[in-house]
Amino acid sequence: MLGGIVVLVGLALVLARNLPVLDDEAEDVADNGLPADRLLRSDDIPRLRFRVGLRGYRMSDVDAALEAVRRSLAAAEPAEPQGDEPGARAAAEPAHDDTAT
């Protein structure tokens, strides 16, 4: 009895290995809502779409969206102060007044 179960499980594993069910999906290009010719704007976010794959959203779509967000944020950030001294960053940040109530 136990030998029959082992044979059946082994056969099922061999047959399942050849099925395309667990293969990665083929690469295709779909419009995911990201503009290709300019930086992102806040009104682009509601139009953003990710294709669904077998294990969730397609990683390539999410990576492309994160890269577009990174580029947009980098373009909007002020330039970092040059220098490795500890006061360089503090001098660039506005001071806040703790005495005001």
Secondary structure, 3 states (H helix, E strand, C coil): CHHHHHHHHHHHHHHHHCCHHHCCCCCCCCCCCCCCCCCCCHHHHHHCCCCEECCEECHHHHHHHHHHHHHHHHHHCCCCCCCCCCHHHHHHCCCCCCCCC
